[in-house]
Amino acid sequence: MSILAAILVFCLLILSHELGHFSMAKLVGIYVYDFSLGMGPKLLAFKGKETQYTLRLFPIGGHCLMMGEDENSDDPRAFNKKKVWQRILVILGGPAMNFLAAVLIFVVLFMMLGATSGASEVGSLVEGQAAEAAGLLPGDIIIEINEQPIQAWAEIGPAVTLHEAGEPIQVVVQRKSENIALTIQPYYEEESGRWLIGILPAVVRQNFFTAIGLGFKQSYIFTRDLLVALGGIISGKEKPDVAGPVGVVSIISEATSYGFQSLLFITAILCVNLAVINLLPIPALDGSRIVFLLVEGLRGKPIKPEREGIVHFIGLMLLFALMIIITFKDIVRLISGG
């Protein structure tokens, strides 16, 4: 099941990315020779109106082969004959579709599992912890902590943290139509470095339209956090912690063991990661190709294809070398149990 899940996730990541390039190419009128999912020997192939659609053996890549993409062509439908902004849209299509795939997955999750309402209502209790021992119940609405009014869930954590270390807090909750005062002894969690009382927020299943907004918000949050992490790595403030295909398969396998929802969640995160990483200005990635097109737009003429090809080739070789090193480390980590 883990192997099957990994194959399906890889196929979704690749398909959404290449479908983004393909859709934008068709939109601006570029002739597409071949749309392929996977690499290696052909398993299936059929000819559409003008494009061949191919399924290949190894689900580790794919391509959208366009006329005039890697060679000069005088055909008006060739990639190289389109305006700079049109070609940029085609390149952006891949990462954009990965991002939209993440949004769609989050929409499904919010409709299936729900999302926190933001209200100060207690959804559930952590078994054996302070809130349960003090008599707090699911459905209670926290309205006051240490005489400080509480109107939203986000206000509970800071109010608990502000208490004098080791001292109990006074909590007032609304239970049905009655206000009840409780004394709760917070506990310190080493992992998060916070004082907690052992409560979880209420979760409400979302309708389709609300879920769309939350899907975009959640995808944005993961994008922002990834960019912050990349900034930390570049500045040397954070230690790089990356995973290659073997590591990703391990992550997917672990997510699968927790259930379908967990698998969907990790797939959405991988979609966001693929979108962001592809937009980095690294040779052989979409971000680098966009940089070359922007330079062309400023110069009024393209950089010689031979020079651009050399840059992308060197970048591709370096990426392959990096992937081999990362894969080796992933295998060592798996063997050592780290």
C-alpha positions in Angstrom: 0.0 0.0 0.0 2.9 2.4 0.8 4.5 1.8 -2.6 1.2 2.2 -4.4 0.5 5.4 -2.4 4.0 6.8 -3.3 3.4 6.0 -7.0 0.0 7.8 -7.0 1.4 10.8 -5.1 4.4 11.1 -7.6 2.0 10.8 -10.5 -0.3 13.5 -9.1 2.7 15.9 -8.5 4.1 15.3 -12.1 0.7 15.3 -13.8 -0.5 18.6 -12.2 2.9 20.2 -13.0 3.0 19.1 -16.7 -0.7 19.8 -17.1 -0.1 23.4 -16.1 2.5 23.8 -18.8 0.3 22.0 -21.3 -2.9 24.0 -20.5 -1.1 27.4 -20.8 0.7 26.2 -24.0 -2.7 25.4 -25.6 -4.2 28.6 -24.3 -1.6 30.8 -26.1 -1.6 28.6 -29.2 1.6 26.6 -29.0 1.8 23.3 -30.8 2.5 20.5 -28.4 4.1 17.4 -29.8 3.9 15.1 -26.8 2.4 15.1 -23.3 4.1 12.4 -21.3 3.6 11.1 -17.7 6.6 9.2 -16.5 10.0 8.3 -18.0 11.5 5.3 -19.7 9.8 2.8 -22.0 6.2 3.5 -23.2 3.4 1.7 -21.6 0.5 3.4 -23.4 0.3 6.0 -26.1 -2.5 7.5 -28.1 -2.8 10.3 -30.6 -5.2 13.2 -30.0 -6.1 15.9 -32.5 -2.5 17.0 -32.7 -0.8 15.9 -29.5 0.4 12.4 -28.5 -0.4 11.4 -24.9 2.1 8.9 -23.4 2.3 6.9 -20.2 5.8 5.6 -19.4 7.1 3.0 -17.0 8.8 5.0 -14.3 6.7 7.6 -12.4 9.6 9.9 -11.7 9.2 12.6 -14.3 7.3 13.7 -17.4 7.3 16.4 -20.1 5.3 18.6 -22.3 7.2 18.7 -25.5 6.4 21.9 -27.4 7.4 23.0 -30.9 10.3 25.5 -30.8 11.1 24.9 -27.1 14.5 23.5 -27.6 15.1 24.5 -31.2 14.4 27.4 -33.5 11.3 27.2 -35.6 9.7 29.6 -38.0 6.2 28.1 -37.4 3.9 30.8 -35.8 2.7 28.2 -33.3 6.2 27.5 -32.1 7.2 28.3 -28.5 10.1 30.6 -29.6 7.7 32.6 -31.8 5.4 33.6 -29.0 5.8 36.9 -27.1 7.9 36.9 -23.9 4.9 37.3 -21.6 3.2 34.3 -23.3 6.2 32.1 -22.8 6.5 33.2 -19.2 2.9 32.2 -18.6 3.6 28.8 -20.1 6.6 28.3 -17.7 4.6 29.6 -14.7 1.7 27.2 -15.6 3.5 24.2 -14.0 4.2 25.7 -10.5 0.8 27.4 -10.6 -1.0 24.1 -11.2 0.9 22.5 -8.4 -0.2 25.3 -6.1 -3.8 24.9 -7.2 -3.6 21.1 -6.7 -2.6 21.8 -3.1 -5.5 24.2 -2.7 -7.9 21.6 -4.1 -6.6 18.9 -1.7 -7.0 21.3 1.2 -10.6 22.1 0.1 -11.4 18.3 0.2 -9.8 18.0 3.6 -11.7 21.0 5.1 -15.0 19.6 3.7 -14.2 16.1 5.0 -12.6 16.8 8.4 -13.5 20.4 9.0 -11.5 23.3 10.3 -11.2 25.2 13.6 -13.9 27.8 13.9 -11.7 30.3 15.7 -14.2 30.5 18.6 -13.1 29.9 22.2 -15.2 26.7 22.4 -13.4 23.6 23.7 -13.6 20.8 21.1 -11.9 18.0 23.0 -9.6 17.4 25.9 -6.1 15.8 26.1 -6.6 12.7 28.1 -5.1 12.8 31.6 -4.1 16.4 31.5 -4.9 19.5 33.5 -8.1 20.7 31.9 -9.7 17.2 32.2 -8.6 16.9 35.8 -10.1 20.4 36.6 -13.6 19.4 35.2 -13.5 21.2 31.9 -15.9 19.6 29.3 -16.1 19.5 25.5 -18.5 22.2 24.4 -17.5 24.6 27.2 -16.8 28.2 26.0 -13.9 29.9 27.7 -14.9 33.5 28.4 -12.2 34.5 30.9 -8.7 33.5 32.1 -7.3 35.2 35.2 -9.9 38.0 34.8 -8.8 38.6 31.2 -11.8 38.4 28.8 -11.4 35.7 26.1 -13.3 36.1 22.8 -11.3 33.9 20.4 -9.3 30.7 20.5 -6.1 32.5 19.5 -6.3 34.5 22.8 -6.2 31.4 25.0 -2.6 30.4 24.5 -1.1 33.8 25.3 -3.4 34.2 28.4 -2.2 30.8 29.7 1.5 31.6 28.9 1.3 34.9 30.8 0.5 33.2 34.2 3.2 33.1 36.8 5.2 29.9 36.3 4.0 27.0 38.5 0.8 28.9 39.6 -2.7 27.7 38.8 -5.0 29.9 36.6 -8.6 30.9 37.1 -10.8 30.0 34.2 -14.4 31.0 33.7 -16.4 28.9 31.1 -19.9 29.2 29.8 -21.7 25.8 30.0 -25.1 26.1 28.4 -26.6 29.1 30.1 -24.4 28.9 33.2 -21.0 30.5 34.0 -18.7 28.1 35.9 -15.4 29.1 37.5 -12.6 26.5 37.4 -9.0 26.3 38.7 -6.5 24.7 36.3 -2.9 23.9 36.9 -1.0 24.4 33.6 1.8 22.1 32.7 5.0 22.9 30.8 5.7 21.1 27.5 9.4 20.8 26.8 9.0 20.1 23.1 7.1 23.3 22.3 8.5 25.4 25.2 4.9 26.5 26.2 2.6 26.2 29.2 -0.5 24.2 28.2 -3.8 23.1 29.9 -4.6 20.2 27.5 -7.5 21.4 25.3 -8.1 21.3 21.6 -10.4 23.6 19.5 -13.8 22.7 18.1 -13.6 21.6 14.5 -16.5 22.4 12.0 -16.9 20.8 8.6 -16.8 23.6 6.0 -19.0 24.1 3.0 -17.4 24.3 -0.5 -17.1 28.0 -0.7 -15.7 28.5 2.7 -13.3 25.6 2.1 -12.0 27.3 -1.0 -11.0 30.4 0.9 -9.4 28.2 3.7 -7.6 26.1 1.0 -5.9 29.2 -0.5 -5.1 30.5 3.0 -3.5 27.2 4.1 -1.5 26.9 0.8 -0.3 30.5 1.3 0.8 29.7 4.9 2.8 26.7 3.8 4.4 28.7 0.9 5.3 31.5 3.3 6.8 29.1 5.9 8.8 27.3 3.1 10.2 30.6 1.9 11.2 31.6 5.4 12.9 28.3 5.9 14.8 28.6 2.6 15.8 32.1 3.7 17.2 30.7 6.9 19.1 28.0 5.0 20.6 30.6 2.6 21.6 32.9 5.4 23.1 30.0 7.4 20.7 30.4 10.3 19.1 27.0 9.7 20.6 23.6 8.9 19.4 22.2 5.5 17.1 19.2 6.0 16.1 17.9 2.6 14.8 14.6 1.3 15.3 13.0 -2.1 12.9 10.4 -3.8 13.8 7.8 -1.2 13.1 10.2 1.7 9.9 11.4 0.1 8.7 7.8 -0.3 9.5 7.2 3.4 7.5 10.3 4.4 4.6 9.2 2.2 4.7 5.7 3.7 4.5 7.1 7.2 1.6 9.3 6.3 -0.2 6.4 4.7 0.0 4.5 8.0 -2.0 7.2 9.7 -4.8 7.1 7.1 -6.1 8.6 3.9 -6.6 12.1 5.3 -3.0 12.1 6.4 -1.8 11.0 3.0 -3.9 13.8 1.4 -2.3 16.4 3.8 1.2 15.4 3.0 0.4 15.3 -0.8 -0.8 18.9 -0.5 2.4 19.9 1.3 4.5 18.2 -1.4 2.6 20.1 -4.1 3.4 23.4 -2.4 7.0 22.4 -2.1 7.3 21.4 -5.8 5.7 24.7 -6.8 8.1 26.9 -4.8 11.3 24.9 -5.5 10.6 25.0 -9.2 10.3 28.8 -9.2 13.8 29.2 -7.7 16.3 30.7 -10.2 18.3 27.5 -10.4 19.5 26.4 -13.8 17.3 23.6 -15.3 14.3 24.7 -13.2 11.3 26.8 -14.3 12.6 29.8 -12.3 15.8 29.9 -14.3 13.9 29.8 -17.6 11.8 32.7 -16.4 15.0 34.7 -15.6 16.3 34.1 -19.2 12.9 35.3 -20.6 12.9 38.4 -18.4 16.5 39.2 -19.6 15.3 38.7 -23.2 12.4 41.1 -22.6 14.8 43.7 -21.2 17.4 43.3 -24.0 14.8 43.1 -26.7 16.5 39.9 -28.1 17.0 36.4 -26.8 20.2 35.0 -25.3 21.8 32.6 -27.7 20.1 29.2 -27.3 23.5 27.5 -27.2 24.5 29.5 -24.1 21.2 29.0 -22.4 21.4 25.3 -23.2 24.9 25.0 -21.6 23.7 26.8 -18.4 20.6 24.5 -18.1 22.8 21.4 -18.9 25.3 22.3 -16.2 22.5 23.0 -13.8 20.8 19.7 -14.6 24.0 17.8 -14.0 24.5 19.5 -10.7 21.0 18.7 -9.7 21.5 15.0 -10.6 24.7 15.0 -8.5 22.9 16.6 -5.6 20.0 14.1 -5.9 22.4 11.2 -5.8 24.0 12.6 -2.6 20.6 13.2 -1.0 19.4 9.8 -2.0 22.5 8.2 -0.4 21.9 10.1 2.8 18.2 9.1 2.8 19.2 5.4 2.5 21.8 5.7 5.3 19.2 7.4 7.4 16.6 4.6 6.8 19.2 1.9 7.5 20.3 3.6 10.7 16.7 4.4 11.8 17.5 8.1 12.1 
